[in-house]
Amino acid sequence: MQQSRSGTDGKSQPKQNDYTWKEKPAVWVGITGTSGTNKSAALDVGLEPLVKEESKWAEENAEKMEEYRLQQEEHKIVMKAWRDALKEGGLDAAGDMPRPPMLPKRRRVKVDNSTVEQMIQIAAENPDGLLQYKDELVGWIASFDAYSGGGKGGASQDRAAALSGYNSSPASKDRVGAQGSGGTHVHARCFSLNVVGGIQDSKVREVLSKGGSDGLMARFLFVEARTREGGDWKPNTKAIHAWGHTVRNLLQIVPCLQDGQENVFRMSPEPAAVGADLRALRRQLQLLPISTGLKEHLSKWDGLWARLCLIFHMIVIASKGAMADMTEEDLEILNDTAGKTVISETTAIQVRDLLTKFLLPVAVRIYTEVVGQEDQTAHSRWIADHILAHGKETITVYEIGRAYKALKGDHMAIKRAMESLELLAWVKPAGKRASIGDFGKMKWTVNPRCHDIFATRAEAERKRRAEETDKIKEALTAAKSLRD
């Protein structure tokens, strides 16, 4: 839920000396998976504490609006008296015109079916950030499909506004009113839009293939949902209880503003070095023969790391009081601690590991297997299946060429296919990496976890290959009988 506190809570400065680059912690997350993985149920559990808080705010907002309507009626009476006085004695007798009541700020975080225009209106009252929750993200993304329709298309303007929300930028919206009224102008000093929702694998291909040159889809972090088979487990009530209190604490942390200046959360030398190493790794990954879509996604990593560091920092602070209701004194201490502007090395490493060990494999799967089966991907899959089917602990260029005729003698194709498997942590070079001239001697060690994780797939692949071998034998027998 820290996503929804991303507006005025401050910025993360990824580098020690470059103060011109800062990131506000808005993130977009897509929960992927096949139909039936029950993505919505998991999201609902995570959002439940926020939904409860929003229900309380809705009651408070209703009371505020009722009070506002009463003030409006009182203002009408005062205005009538002022106009009468103005008619009788002029401005000297009437005095200054009474000011109308101010529309109360209605607290909101979660927005479900709001248009971008409506979200800007809500953001004007809630600069700390909004969370757009969609059970199925494809509908929200598809609403921008008129992007190619030209400058007059409302969808193209909304798409641009959504991208402004990702950057937590100021946003404005003009609405035409009745003739002579001048219309209305809505300005949000910080339109910070976070997005989370589910999206089926079958829809991911459709959405990503349409793309768009603005990189909207590249901004999404994809998380893979899987069904846990084989039992009816009791939920971890302690974890759920702690999560609920952490969310409530996050929502109570006041915006970290000091003397009207926004806090900048900086990196000490150690976490800054972690960020530098991650940027170097990202550049190396982008040099690999991977899809354009994956390269575009990796280009967002530098900013995402900085954003996630600040999110983790605030969650750690809020979770310290997560096992009990907090007193006002506790909240004062919490807010003071939240204002500490140095992000720890531990936090920086945790975020690096989240990106590289958890989110990267999902991104690779999405941009290669789900979006498009390129030749390179097909070759990588064949080699992976070969490793599983034969229980390989090591594999060489010679073995690949001998077993897979499509790659025999094609060292460059083998190199690209194996680099993809290295990226997915299936294999790693056994010893020094060979140059292209010596590539025929290259050997890799297989990650033993692959055989554990894909045991079922390995058995299915062995069975499939045995059946193919039997069919070949039958075909050869039939061919021999025809010649006899």
ZASE-625178 format. One line per 8 residues: their letters; for each residue x, y, z of N, C-alpha, C. Coordinates in steps of 0.02 Angstrom, whole numbers. Each point is the difference from the previous one (the first is absolute). Example, Ala and Ser with C-alpha at 12.3 -4.5 7.8 and 13.67 -1.06 7.14 Angstrom:
// ZASE-625178
AS = 660 -284 390 -45 59 0 45 60 0; -18 53 -36 42 59 3 -39 55 37
***
This chain:
// ZASE-625178
MQQSRSGT = 41 -60 0 -41 60 0 43 63 0; 66 -8 12 43 59 -4 -4 31 -68; -18 -39 -51 -9 28 -67 -47 60 3; -53 -6 40 -51 52 2 20 60 43; 61 -1 28 26 57 37 57 31 -39; -2 -3 -65 59 15 -41 6 73 -20; -50 40 15 1 68 -27 46 47 37; -20 22 59 38 50 35 45 -30 54
DGKSQPKQ = 7 -66 3 42 -31 51 74 10 -14; 18 29 -55 69 13 -14 24 -34 -63; 64 9 -13 31 -28 -60 62 -38 20; 18 -48 -43 61 -39 10 52 25 -49; 60 15 27 56 22 -42 48 -59 -8; 0 -33 -58 39 -62 -8 76 10 5; 25 58 -20 72 12 2 17 49 56; 61 -5 25 21 43 55 7 73 -20
NDYTWKEK = 30 11 -58 18 69 -19 -47 31 -50; -32 -40 -42 -45 27 -52 -69 13 30; -11 62 22 -63 18 32 -55 17 -51; 17 -2 -66 -51 16 -50 -44 -61 -16; 22 -59 19 -40 -61 -13 -32 -23 65; -65 5 2 -38 -22 58 -61 -38 -25; -23 -48 39 -58 -42 -18 -51 1 56; -64 10 -20 -54 -9 48 -26 -71 -6
PAVWVGIT = -20 -31 56 -11 -72 0 -68 -24 -24; -18 18 -61 -61 -28 -31 21 -61 -41; -36 -55 7 16 -61 -38 -64 -30 -30; 9 -34 -55 -56 -35 -34 16 -75 1; -47 -40 24 11 -72 8 -55 -39 -34; 19 -49 -40 -47 -45 -32 9 -71 26; -53 -30 26 2 -69 25 -19 -45 -58; 48 -37 -27 -12 -41 -59 -14 -73 20
GTSGTNKS = -23 -37 -48 -14 -71 12 -57 -23 -45; -7 -65 -4 -54 -27 -40 -67 8 35; -54 -7 -37 -66 5 30 -9 -55 51; -27 18 59 -12 -50 52 52 0 55; 50 45 -4 51 2 53 -23 43 59; -62 25 -3 -31 36 56 41 61 21; 20 39 -49 38 61 13 -39 50 42; -65 5 -13 -42 50 34 -2 -12 75
AALDVGLE = -4 -64 21 -5 -15 71 62 24 38; 59 -11 -29 62 22 32 2 76 5; -21 34 -53 -1 73 1 -49 26 52; -57 -33 5 -51 23 48 26 -4 72; 37 -54 16 28 -7 67 49 57 14; 43 16 -49 48 54 10 -32 68 7; -56 10 -35 -34 65 0 -50 9 57; -16 -55 35 -53 3 51 12 54 52
PLVKEESK = 60 9 29 10 53 50 -15 69 -28; 20 12 -63 -13 64 -32 -74 11 -11; -35 -53 -21 -72 5 -12 -36 19 65; 21 -29 56 -31 16 65 11 73 18; 61 24 -11 15 70 15 -41 46 -45; -6 -19 -63 -39 41 -47 -73 3 20; -27 -54 28 -69 0 23 -10 52 56; 49 4 45 -2 51 53 3 70 -30
WAEENAEK = 45 9 -48 6 65 -31 -64 20 -37; -33 -49 -30 -61 14 -37 -53 29 47; -5 -27 60 -47 27 49 20 70 21; 65 11 11 24 67 19 -11 49 -57; 12 -23 -62 -11 44 -59 -73 19 -7; -45 -47 15 -72 14 -4 -20 53 51; 29 -5 60 -14 50 52 27 68 -20; 59 2 -30 29 62 -24 -44 32 -53
MEEYRLQQ = -25 -41 -47 -42 26 -54 -67 25 27; -26 -34 50 -63 24 30 10 68 32; 55 7 36 17 64 31 11 54 -55; 31 -20 -54 12 47 -55 -65 24 -31; -48 -46 -9 -65 19 -29 -37 49 47; 6 -11 66 -31 47 47 33 68 -4; 66 0 -7 36 64 -7 -20 36 -64; -13 -40 -54 -22 31 -62 -68 34 8
EEHKIVMK = -46 -33 36 -65 30 12 6 64 42; 43 -3 50 12 60 41 30 55 -43; 44 -19 -45 32 50 -43 -51 34 -46; -49 -39 -23 -53 29 -42 -37 55 38; -15 -14 64 -36 49 42 43 62 10; 64 -11 15 46 56 11 8 41 -64; 4 -35 -57 8 35 -64 -62 42 -16; -60 -25 16 -61 38 -13 0 65 41
AWRDALKE = 21 -7 65 4 59 43 52 49 -27; 55 -27 -24 53 44 -26 -23 37 -63; -36 -35 -44 -25 32 -62 -51 54 17; -42 -15 50 -50 51 21 35 62 27; 52 -11 40 38 57 28 35 38 -56; 24 -38 -50 35 32 -56 -47 44 -39; -63 -23 -10 -49 39 -36 -19 63 38; -6 -6 65 -24 57 41 55 51 13
GGLDAAGD = 60 -23 17 51 49 21 64 -3 -37; 4 -44 -50 61 -5 -39 53 -42 35; 59 0 -30 54 -43 24 24 20 69; -3 66 14 22 22 67 -44 -29 54; -65 -4 -14 -47 -26 50 2 -77 3; 9 -31 -59 -3 -73 -2 65 -32 23; 57 34 -12 64 -29 18 23 -51 -51; 53 -36 17 26 -50 -46 -50 -57 -11
MPRPPMLP = 1 -27 -61 -45 -55 -15 20 -61 41; -47 -33 32 15 -60 41 31 -55 -43; 49 -32 27 33 -54 -36 -42 -64 5; -5 -37 -55 -37 -63 2 38 -52 41; -34 -50 26 36 -53 38 46 -40 -46; 55 -22 29 48 -40 -39 -24 -72 -4; 5 -29 -60 -16 -71 -8 49 -40 43; -25 -43 45 45 -37 44 41 -51 -39
KRRRVKVD = 60 -13 25 41 -51 -31 -23 -68 23; -17 -42 -48 -26 -67 15 56 -50 -10; 17 -35 53 57 -45 -2 -15 -61 -42; 44 -15 -46 -6 -58 -44 69 -27 -15; 4 -64 -12 61 -31 -26 -17 -45 -58; -45 -46 11 -16 -52 -49 -53 26 -49; 16 -8 -64 -47 18 -53 -7 -60 -46; -62 -19 -13 -12 -62 -39 -19 14 -72
NSTVEQMI = -54 35 -10 -27 10 -68 0 74 -20; 45 38 29 2 72 -14 35 13 -66; -24 50 -36 35 23 -60 61 40 21; 45 12 -48 59 39 16 -19 70 23; -51 28 -31 -24 67 20 -23 -1 73; -38 -52 18 -23 -5 69 57 -10 48; 51 -39 -22 57 -12 44 39 64 13; 6 42 -50 35 64 11 -39 42 51
QIAAENPD = -67 -1 -5 -41 36 49 12 -28 70; 2 -66 7 12 -31 65 71 15 24; 49 0 -46 69 14 19 9 71 24; -42 46 -25 4 70 23 -14 4 75; -41 -46 25 -16 -3 72 44 -49 37; 35 -43 -36 41 -53 31 68 -4 -34; 44 48 13 65 0 -34 48 -54 24; -19 -37 53 45 -53 24 1 -61 -45
GLLQYKDE = -45 -3 -49 3 -56 -48 -64 -40 -3; -14 -28 -58 -59 -41 -12 20 -70 -22; -43 -48 14 11 -68 -21 -58 -22 -44; 16 -10 -64 -50 -24 -48 1 -77 2; -54 -29 26 -5 -73 4 -48 -25 -53; 24 -46 -42 -42 -30 -51 5 -76 6; -57 -32 8 0 -73 2 30 -28 -65; -17 32 -56 30 -18 -65 29 63 -31
LVGWIASF = 66 3 -2 35 60 -25 -12 13 -74; -16 -53 -37 -4 8 -72 -53 52 -19; -54 5 39 -51 50 -15 26 71 8; 39 11 53 29 67 11 50 17 -55; 42 -48 -19 50 12 -52 -34 10 -68; -52 -41 -12 -35 4 -65 -35 68 -9; -15 34 55 -33 65 -6 45 51 -33; 65 -16 -6 47 45 -33 14 -21 -72
DAYSGGGK = -37 -50 -26 15 -27 -66 -13 50 -56; -36 53 15 -10 52 -51 60 45 -5; 55 -22 31 62 38 1 22 22 -70; -14 -43 -48 22 14 -69 -50 45 -36; -51 22 35 -53 38 -34 15 73 -11; 57 25 23 17 69 -14 -10 44 60; 19 63 -7 -1 48 55 -67 13 29; -54 -8 -38 -66 15 26 -29 -57 41
GGASQDRA = 31 -58 -2 -26 -58 36 7 8 74; -56 -6 37 3 5 72 43 -53 31; 0 -61 -31 39 -55 28 75 16 -1; 24 33 -55 71 16 -3 19 50 54; -45 48 14 12 48 53 0 -35 68; -47 -47 10 -4 -36 63 62 -44 10; 25 -28 -54 61 -41 4 58 43 23; 7 59 -29 53 46 20 -8 20 73
AALSGYNS = -63 11 21 -13 18 70 18 -57 47; -14 -63 -21 18 -57 41 75 -5 9; 38 15 -54 72 0 5 25 55 46; -35 57 1 17 53 48 -11 -25 71; -54 -41 9 -13 -28 66 55 -47 22; 29 -37 -47 56 -45 17 59 41 26; 9 60 -28 56 43 20 -17 47 57; -62 -7 27 -22 42 56 8 74 -17
SPASKDRV = -22 19 -59 7 69 -24 -63 40 16; 4 66 -2 -61 40 4 -44 -13 -60; -65 5 9 -46 -13 -55 -59 47 4; -26 18 -58 -58 45 -4 -51 -28 -47; -62 19 11 -54 -22 -44 -50 57 -5; -17 20 -61 -50 52 -11 -65 -32 -22; -55 25 28 -65 -25 -19 -42 59 -25; -28 -8 -60 -42 53 -29 -66 4 38
GAQGSGGT = -19 60 21 -63 9 36 -53 31 -45; -54 20 31 -54 32 -38 25 66 -29; -33 23 -54 22 60 -34 2 59 49; 59 32 2 7 57 44 27 -17 69; 2 -65 16 22 -19 67 76 -3 5; 33 -6 -57 73 -5 0 27 -69 14; -45 -48 15 22 -68 13 37 -6 66; 32 -56 10 38 -11 62 70 -25 -17
HVHARCFS = 46 17 44 70 -21 -8 19 -37 64; 22 -63 -8 21 -40 56 75 -10 -4; 36 14 54 72 -7 1 20 -43 60; 38 -53 -13 28 -42 53 75 14 3; 23 26 55 71 17 5 44 -63 -3; -29 -57 18 36 -63 -6 -50 -55 -18; 0 -20 -64 -42 -55 -23 44 -62 -1; -3 -39 54 42 -59 8 -45 -62 -6
LNVVGGIQ = 9 -37 -54 -45 -56 -15 38 -66 4; -22 -43 46 24 -68 6 -53 -47 -29; 22 -54 -30 -46 -46 -33 16 -71 21; -51 -39 16 9 -71 14 -62 -37 -24; 10 -59 -28 -56 -40 -23 23 -64 -33; -47 -41 -18 15 -64 -32 -5 5 -75; 38 -43 -34 -4 -3 -73 20 -71 -22; -42 -32 -39 12 -68 -22 56 -2 -52
DSKVREVL = 37 -55 0 54 -8 -49 -25 10 -71; -59 -26 -15 -27 6 -68 -13 72 -20; -12 42 50 -12 71 -14 65 41 -2; 51 -24 36 64 36 1 28 6 -70; -2 -56 -38 26 1 -69 -35 52 -42; -66 1 7 -41 47 -39 17 72 17; 7 15 64 12 68 22 71 23 -18; 50 -44 13 69 19 -13 15 5 -74
SKGGSDGL = -35 -40 -41 13 3 -72 -23 66 -30; -51 32 31 -23 65 -24 49 54 21; 30 -11 58 56 42 21 -16 74 4; 29 38 -46 -2 72 4 71 24 14; 19 55 -30 69 24 5 14 38 64; -50 7 44 9 39 61 25 -41 58; 7 -66 -8 27 -42 54 -48 -11 58; -65 9 -11 -48 -8 55 5 -71 30
MARFLFVE = -1 -51 -43 1 -69 25 67 -19 30; 54 31 -22 67 -16 27 5 20 73; -44 43 23 3 23 69 -29 -52 49; -36 -49 -25 -32 -49 44 51 -51 26; -4 -13 66 34 -56 30 -48 -58 0; 21 -56 -28 -44 -59 -3 18 -49 55; -52 -24 34 7 -51 52 -42 -59 -22; 28 -60 6 -35 -60 -24 -40 -32 57
ARTREGGD = -64 -11 -12 -43 -35 48 -1 -74 -15; 7 -40 52 -2 -73 -10 -48 -30 51; -34 -52 -19 -46 -35 44 39 -51 41; -10 3 65 33 -48 45 -44 -62 6; 24 -54 -30 -40 -60 -4 10 -45 61; -50 -42 13 9 -55 46 -23 8 71; -37 52 16 -22 4 70 -41 62 14; -28 1 60 -40 57 24 36 27 61
WKPNTKAI = 42 52 -12 42 26 54 -34 57 37; 12 2 65 -26 54 41 42 63 -13; -32 58 -10 38 61 -11 44 18 60; 54 34 -14 45 23 53 -30 63 31; -39 -11 53 -37 55 31 46 52 30; 57 -21 25 48 47 29 26 48 -53; 16 -28 -59 25 42 -55 -55 47 -25; -61 -26 -5 -56 42 -23 -12 57 49
HAWGHTVR = 3 -16 65 -10 51 52 55 53 -3; 62 -22 -8 56 47 -4 -6 44 -62; -20 -30 -56 -9 38 -63 -53 54 9; -55 -17 32 -53 49 11 24 60 40; 38 -13 53 26 55 40 52 40 -38; 41 -34 -41 49 36 -40 -34 49 -48; -54 -24 -32 -36 43 -47 -29 60 37; -31 -12 58 -29 56 37 53 49 22
NLLQIVPC = 58 -25 20 55 45 19 24 42 -59; 5 -32 -58 21 37 -60 -49 56 -15; -64 -14 7 -51 50 -16 -1 57 51; 30 -11 59 1 52 51 63 42 -1; 51 -24 -37 62 39 -4 -14 64 -39; 14 56 30 -14 64 -32 49 10 -57; -20 39 -51 48 16 -54 64 30 29; 56 -25 -23 65 22 27 21 66 -30
LQDGQENV = -31 53 22 16 67 -24 30 40 57; 56 31 -11 32 40 51 10 71 -27; -31 48 34 6 70 -21 -21 10 -73; -51 -38 -21 -24 6 -67 43 -34 -52; 54 -33 23 45 -34 -47 -13 -76 3; 0 -30 -58 -11 -72 -4 63 -37 21; -8 -52 41 57 -39 21 30 -38 -59; 65 -3 -2 36 -40 -49 36 -55 38
FRMSPEPA = -16 -62 -15 30 -57 33 62 -20 -40; 58 8 30 63 -10 -35 31 -68 17; 49 -18 -39 37 -62 10 68 16 30; 19 -36 52 68 4 24 45 -38 -49; 66 1 8 43 -31 -50 -16 -74 -14; -18 -38 52 -12 -72 -10 -61 -14 -44; -59 26 16 -57 -12 -44 8 32 -69; 35 56 -4 13 30 -65 42 -47 -43
AVGADLRA = 47 -36 30 41 -48 -36 -42 -59 -25; -49 -21 41 -46 -53 -21 -38 22 -63; -23 62 0 -36 27 -58 44 3 -61; 64 20 10 47 4 -57 12 -70 -30; 7 -50 44 10 -69 -24 -61 -24 -39; -60 17 25 -61 -20 -34 -6 32 -69; 19 63 -5 -2 35 -65 50 -33 -48; 58 -20 25 48 -34 -42 -27 -67 -25
LRRQLQLL = -34 -37 44 -31 -63 -19 -54 11 -52; -39 52 9 -54 16 -48 30 13 -69; 55 37 -3 32 14 -65 25 -64 -32; 27 -45 40 24 -64 -27 -58 -42 -27; -55 -1 36 -59 -38 -23 -26 27 -66; 1 66 -7 -26 30 -61 45 -13 -61; 62 -22 12 44 -17 -55 -14 -70 -27; -37 -40 39 -16 -68 -21 -52 3 -57
PISTGLKE = -4 -53 -40 -48 -1 -55 -71 -15 25; -28 48 36 -67 -9 28 -49 44 -38; -64 -10 12 -51 36 -37 2 75 15; -26 39 -47 -2 73 9 -42 18 60; -56 -36 9 -44 15 57 35 -9 66; 39 -54 7 37 -12 62 54 53 11; 33 21 -54 50 53 6 -32 65 24; -59 16 -26 -35 60 22 -19 -5 73
HLSKWDGL = -22 -59 21 -18 -9 71 61 9 44; 56 -30 -20 62 6 40 23 72 5; -16 40 -51 20 71 2 -34 38 56; -55 -27 27 -36 32 55 27 -22 69; 45 -48 1 24 -27 62 34 51 46; 39 45 -30 38 48 42 -48 40 44; -53 26 -32 -49 38 38 -41 -44 47; -17 -60 -23 -39 -46 42 37 -19 63
WARLCLIF = 65 -11 -6 40 -17 59 -4 56 51; 7 62 -22 -3 57 46 -69 6 32; -52 -11 -40 -69 4 27 -12 -54 52; 20 -61 -17 -12 -57 45 41 7 64; 60 30 -4 39 12 60 -38 43 50; -32 53 -25 -37 44 44 -63 -35 27; -33 -41 -42 -58 -38 23 20 -49 55; 55 -36 -10 23 -47 51 19 36 64
HMIVIASK = 33 57 -7 20 40 58 -60 18 43; -53 24 -31 -59 21 37 -37 -60 30; -1 -56 -36 -33 -60 27 36 -26 61; 67 1 -2 39 -22 59 -16 44 60; -4 65 -12 -16 46 55 -70 -15 27; -49 -6 -44 -69 -10 21 -11 -67 34; 38 -51 -22 -11 -67 28 29 -8 70; 39 49 24 29 -5 67 -54 3 53
GAMADMTE = -56 32 -15 -55 1 48 -59 -41 -23; 15 -52 -39 -54 -36 -34 -39 -48 43; 25 -16 60 -33 -51 40 -47 29 53; -7 66 1 -45 30 50 -26 66 -25; -58 21 25 -26 66 -18 46 54 27; 11 52 -38 49 50 18 -33 59 35; 34 25 52 -23 60 34 23 61 -39; -24 59 22 21 62 -33 76 10 7
EDLEILND = 27 -18 58 72 6 11 38 -46 -47; -27 -62 -10 32 -46 -47 1 29 -70; -56 32 -19 -4 28 -67 49 58 -10; 10 40 53 48 54 -4 70 -27 -13; 17 -54 36 65 -32 -9 5 -30 -70; -55 -31 -22 -2 -31 -67 12 52 -54; -36 56 5 7 53 -50 70 29 0; 29 8 60 68 26 5 50 -48 -32
TAGKTVIS = -10 -65 13 44 -50 -29 -7 -3 -76; -63 6 -24 -13 -3 -72 35 56 -36; 13 55 36 33 57 -30 76 -8 -6; 26 -55 29 72 -12 -7 15 -13 -74; 47 37 -25 6 2 -73 57 -41 -29; 24 -49 37 53 -44 -26 -27 -71 -6; 3 -27 -60 -24 -68 -13 58 -48 13; -14 -54 35 53 -46 22 25 -45 -56
ETTAIQVR = 59 -28 9 28 -47 -47 -42 -64 -3; -26 -20 59 -43 -60 2 -61 8 -45; -31 58 4 -58 13 -42 19 -1 -74; 56 31 -17 23 2 -70 12 -71 -26; 29 -43 41 14 -69 -21 -65 -39 -8; -47 10 47 -64 -34 -5 -36 16 -66; 1 63 -18 -32 21 -63 36 -28 -60; 67 1 2 39 -29 -55 -18 -74 -9
DLLTKFLL = -5 -37 56 -16 -71 -4 -71 -11 -25; -46 44 20 -69 -5 -24 -2 6 -76; 37 49 -26 0 11 -72 34 -57 -38; 59 -21 23 40 -47 -38 -21 -73 10; -21 -19 61 -14 -70 15 -74 -17 -7; -43 49 8 -72 -14 0 -35 28 -62; 10 64 -13 -37 33 -54 31 -11 -69; 67 -6 -4 32 -9 -65 -21 -65 -35
PVAVRIYT = 0 -57 34 -23 -61 -34 -71 5 -27; -43 34 37 -69 9 -24 -1 44 -62; 39 54 1 3 45 -58 27 -37 -61; 51 -41 10 27 -39 -56 -53 -46 -29; -38 -33 44 -53 -45 -23 -53 38 -39; -20 58 26 -53 39 -32 22 24 -69; 60 28 -4 22 32 -62 27 -50 -52; 13 -62 20 24 -50 -48 -51 -54 -12
EVVGQEDQ = -18 -37 52 -46 -57 -9 -71 23 -14; -24 50 38 -71 20 -7 -10 45 -60; 42 50 -8 -11 49 -54 17 -28 -68; 53 -37 -6 17 -25 -66 51 -56 2; -12 -52 -38 46 -56 -4 49 12 -57; 54 36 15 50 11 -51 43 -62 -7; 39 -5 -54 43 -58 -11 46 -12 59; 29 54 25 46 -6 57 -35 -31 60
TAHSRWIA = -61 23 13 -38 -27 56 -15 -74 -10; -19 -18 -62 -15 -70 -15 62 -43 10; 59 25 -20 62 -37 10 15 -9 74; -10 54 39 13 -4 72 -46 -50 33; -64 0 -21 -47 -47 29 19 -73 -18; 23 -11 -61 19 -68 -20 59 -24 43; 50 43 9 58 -19 40 -20 -12 72; -45 42 27 -24 -9 69 -36 -67 7
DHILAHGK = -42 -16 -49 -35 -64 2 49 -59 -5; 52 9 -41 52 -52 -7 36 -10 67; 15 53 34 33 -4 65 -43 -39 50; -65 15 0 -46 -33 46 -9 -74 -19; -11 -12 -63 -14 -69 -22 57 -47 14; 62 25 -3 58 -43 9 35 11 68; -31 39 43 28 11 67 70 29 -1; 13 44 -47 67 27 -9 24 41 60
ETITVYEI = 62 -11 20 32 42 51 47 51 -33; 25 -18 -59 40 46 -41 -22 -9 -73; 17 50 -41 -16 -6 -72 52 40 -39; 17 -24 -59 52 32 -41 -28 19 -68; 37 43 -35 -19 20 -68 -4 -62 -45; 48 -45 8 2 -61 -41 -64 -41 11; -20 -8 63 -60 -40 16 -62 31 -31; -4 66 5 -59 35 -27 -5 -11 -75
GRAYKALK = 56 11 -36 1 -8 -72 -15 -72 -22; 24 -47 39 -11 -71 -17 -73 -21 11; -31 27 54 -68 -20 16 -53 41 -37; 19 62 -19 -50 46 -29 25 22 -68; -23 -34 -53 26 12 -67 -10 72 -24; -52 34 25 -13 69 -22 56 47 19; 40 -19 52 54 43 23 69 -28 -15; 4 -57 -33 65 -30 -13 45 46 -41
GDHMAIKR = 57 16 29 48 44 -34 -15 74 5; -58 18 27 -19 71 5 17 26 70; 64 17 10 23 21 66 -34 63 24; -13 47 -45 -32 63 21 -71 -12 26; -37 -46 -33 -68 -15 22 2 -36 67; 48 -45 9 7 -34 65 19 51 54; 45 45 -17 21 52 49 -60 41 22; -43 22 -47 -59 41 18 -49 -41 42
AMESLELL = -11 -63 -18 -47 -41 37 24 -12 71; 65 -13 8 28 -14 67 3 64 43; 10 57 -33 -2 63 38 -69 11 30; -52 -19 -37 -68 6 28 -8 -46 60; 27 -61 -4 -5 -46 56 42 24 60; 56 33 -15 40 30 55 -40 55 34; -35 40 -39 -41 54 26 -54 -27 46; -26 -59 -17 -53 -31 40 28 -43 57
AWVKPAGK = 66 2 9 34 -37 54 -6 -76 -7; -8 -24 -62 0 -72 -13 71 -27 0; 46 37 -29 69 -23 -7 48 57 16; 63 -18 11 53 50 6 63 -31 -30; 46 41 -26 60 -27 -31 41 -42 49; 23 -57 -23 43 -43 40 72 22 -13; 25 45 41 66 27 -11 -3 65 -41; 55 16 -33 6 62 -36 -44 -2 -63
RASIGDFG = -32 57 -14 -42 4 -60 44 1 -63; -16 -43 -48 40 -6 -60 -14 56 -49; 51 20 -38 -10 49 -53 -37 -33 -58; -26 40 -46 -40 -28 -55 43 -47 -44; 65 14 -4 44 -43 -39 10 -68 32; -6 -2 65 10 -62 38 -66 -26 29; -56 25 -27 -65 -12 31 -19 -74 -2; 27 -38 -47 -16 -71 -5 19 -39 62
KMKWTVNP = 45 28 41 22 -34 61 -40 22 62; -50 44 -10 -37 29 56 -41 -53 36; -1 6 67 -36 -47 42 -37 38 55; -60 -24 17 -41 33 52 -18 -49 55; -7 25 60 -25 -39 56 -74 15 8; -40 -52 8 -73 8 7 -18 13 73; -44 48 11 -25 14 68 -41 -60 23; 20 -35 53 -36 -60 22 -72 13 20
RCHDIFAT = -15 62 18 -69 17 20 -49 -8 -58; 25 6 -62 -44 -8 -58 -31 -69 -1; 40 -51 17 -27 -68 0 -52 -10 54; 9 35 57 -49 -5 54 -65 36 -18; 8 61 -25 -59 42 -14 -41 -28 -58; 36 -26 -51 -35 -22 -61 -1 -76 -6; -4 -34 58 0 -74 -1 -58 -28 -41; -59 29 8 -59 -24 -37 9 11 -74
RAEAERKR = 25 59 -18 12 16 -70 53 -47 -30; 51 -17 41 53 -44 -24 -28 -69 -17; -44 -26 43 -30 -65 -12 -43 2 -63; -39 54 -8 -42 7 -59 42 4 -64; 58 36 5 43 6 -59 33 -67 -17; 20 -39 51 28 -66 -13 -51 -45 -35; -62 5 25 -54 -41 -29 -13 21 -72; -1 67 -13 -13 25 -68 55 -22 -47
RAEETDKI = 62 4 22 56 -18 -43 1 -76 -13; -19 -39 51 -3 -73 -10 -54 -18 -51; -57 36 4 -54 -12 -48 22 18 -70; 38 57 -7 24 20 -66 49 -51 -27; 42 -27 44 48 -52 -22 -37 -62 -25; -53 -19 37 -40 -58 -21 -32 12 -68; -25 61 -10 -32 16 -64 50 -3 -57; 62 24 13 52 -2 -51 16 -73 -17
KEALTAAK = 5 -42 52 14 -71 -12 -56 -32 -40; -62 17 17 -57 -28 -37 2 23 -73; 18 64 -11 3 27 -68 55 -35 -40; 58 -11 33 54 -35 -34 -19 -72 -17; -35 -33 47 -23 -68 -13 -48 -3 -58; -47 50 -1 -48 3 -55 34 13 -66; 49 45 1 36 15 -62 39 -61 -25; 29 -37 47 38 -60 -19 -46 -53 -31
SLRD = -61 -7 30 -48 -49 -26 -22 17 -71; -4 66 -15 -19 21 -67 53 -18 -51; 63 2 22 55 -15 -47 7 -75 -11; -20 -39 50 7 -73 -6 -49 -30 -50
***
